[in-house]
């Protein structure tokens, strides 16, 4: 079944067509979410949210791009929203714990032992360090870098997904590489 027929059947609330759609695209969506979020359980939740969104809004697909491009766009946007919400929640949680009268419940605002670079270096592989450096990138740089390097998409495909010009995506990826080099060099100097 081609993408147009599949979308039309999803719009008509054909559950078997939606099941086929999920089966065809779940790995693509999960990988995109996981590579941006970095946590399997959170990526599964966001991927499920992506498919729920597609089911509700399939009628909005305009056939101007490939179905996979549309899915990537939704997955990237939902993942970045999740990351922003998580940061906001942590900030509020930390502020709330500072205002709490019970000193035993106060959250340590410094990095936990597993977040400290020396513990990560001792306990985990270099990929963990690189992953953390990627997480520090600004959202658009992170999204462009992950889509291009981890998902293997071309600059043009990344530009379509992010709804940016090709030169903008090239610039984002270039700046992401420079920031990663700077962050990793800083880490190496500290250790």
C-alpha positions in Angstrom: 0.0 0.0 0.0 1.5 3.4 -0.9 1.7 6.3 1.5 -1.3 8.2 0.0 -3.6 5.2 0.4 -2.3 4.5 3.9 -3.0 8.1 5.0 -6.4 8.1 3.4 -7.3 4.9 5.3 -5.9 6.4 8.6 -8.1 9.4 8.0 -11.0 7.0 7.6 -10.0 5.6 11.0 -9.1 2.2 9.5 -7.3 0.6 12.5 -5.6 -2.1 10.5 -4.1 0.5 8.2 -2.9 2.5 11.2 -1.4 -0.7 12.7 0.5 -1.3 9.3 1.6 2.4 9.4 3.0 2.1 12.9 4.7 -1.2 12.0 6.4 0.4 9.0 7.5 3.6 10.7 8.0 2.8 14.4 11.7 2.2 14.1 12.3 5.5 12.2 10.3 7.5 14.8 11.8 5.8 17.8 15.3 6.3 16.6 14.8 9.9 15.9 13.3 10.5 19.4 15.9 8.4 21.1 18.8 10.1 19.4 17.5 13.5 20.5 16.3 12.6 24.0 18.8 9.9 24.9 16.6 7.9 27.2 14.8 4.7 26.0 11.7 5.0 28.1 11.2 8.7 27.4 11.8 8.1 23.7 9.2 5.3 23.7 6.7 7.7 25.3 7.4 10.5 22.8 7.3 8.1 19.9 3.9 6.9 21.1 2.8 10.6 21.3 4.0 11.1 17.7 1.8 8.2 16.4 -1.1 9.5 18.5 -0.6 12.9 16.9 -0.5 11.4 13.4 -3.7 9.4 14.0 -5.5 12.6 15.1 -4.0 14.9 12.4 -3.5 12.7 9.3 -6.0 14.9 7.5 -3.4 17.7 7.8 -0.8 15.8 5.7 -0.5 17.8 2.4 1.6 15.4 0.3 4.1 18.2 -0.3 6.9 16.1 1.2 7.5 12.5 1.8 5.6 10.9 4.6 8.9 10.0 6.3 9.8 13.7 6.2 6.5 14.7 7.9 7.0 12.0 10.5 10.6 13.2 11.2 9.4 16.7 11.6 6.7 15.7 14.1 9.2 13.4 16.0 11.8 16.2 16.2 9.3 18.8 17.4 7.8 16.5 20.0 11.2 15.5 21.2 12.4 19.1 21.5 9.2 20.0 23.3 9.8 17.1 25.7 13.4 18.2 26.4 12.2 21.8 27.1 9.5 20.6 29.4 11.9 18.3 31.3 14.4 21.2 31.8 11.6 23.4 33.0 10.4 20.7 35.4 13.9 20.1 36.8 14.3 23.9 37.3 11.0 24.2 39.2 11.8 21.0 41.3 15.2 22.5 42.3 13.7 25.9 43.2 11.0 24.1 45.2 13.5 22.1 47.1 15.5 25.2 48.0 12.3 26.7 49.5 11.5 23.5 51.4 11.9 23.6 55.2 13.0 20.0 55.4 16.8 19.8 54.8 16.7 16.1 54.2 14.5 16.6 51.1 16.7 19.3 49.6 17.9 18.3 46.1 21.6 18.7 45.5 21.8 21.3 42.7 25.3 20.2 41.8 25.7 17.4 39.3 25.0 14.0 40.7 27.9 11.5 40.9 26.9 9.9 37.6 26.6 13.3 35.9 30.2 14.3 36.8 32.6 13.8 33.9 35.2 11.9 35.9 32.6 9.3 37.1 31.3 9.1 33.5 34.8 8.5 32.2 35.5 5.8 34.8 32.1 4.0 34.5 31.0 4.5 31.0 32.3 4.5 27.4 33.4 7.6 25.5 30.0 7.6 23.7 28.4 8.7 26.9 30.6 11.7 27.1 29.9 12.5 23.4 26.2 12.1 24.1 26.3 14.6 26.9 28.2 17.0 24.7 25.5 16.7 22.1 22.8 17.3 24.8 24.5 20.6 25.6 24.1 21.9 22.1 21.3 24.4 21.4 18.2 22.7 20.2 18.4 23.5 16.5 22.0 22.6 16.3 21.3 19.3 18.2 18.4 18.5 15.9 20.3 19.2 12.7 23.4 17.3 13.9 21.4 14.2 15.1 19.3 14.0 11.9 22.3 14.3 9.7 24.9 12.2 11.7 22.8 9.7 13.6 19.8 9.3 11.3 22.0 9.5 8.2 19.8 12.1 6.4 21.2 14.4 3.8 21.5 18.1 4.4 18.5 18.6 2.0 16.3 16.1 3.9 17.3 17.6 7.2 16.4 21.1 5.8 13.0 19.8 4.8 12.3 18.2 8.2 13.4 21.3 10.1 11.7 23.6 7.6 14.9 25.6 7.1 17.0 26.5 4.1 19.8 24.3 3.0 22.4 26.9 3.9 20.9 27.3 7.4 21.1 23.6 8.1 24.7 23.5 6.8 25.5 26.3 9.2 23.7 24.7 12.1 25.7 21.4 11.6 29.0 23.3 11.2 28.3 25.3 14.5 27.3 22.0 16.2 30.6 20.4 15.2 32.5 23.4 16.5 30.6 23.5 19.8 31.1 19.7 20.2 34.9 20.1 19.6 35.0 23.0 22.1 33.0 21.0 24.7 35.0 17.8 24.3 38.3 19.7 24.3 37.2 21.5 27.5 36.4 18.1 29.0 39.7 16.6 28.0 41.6 19.6 29.6 39.6 19.2 32.8 40.6 15.5 33.0 
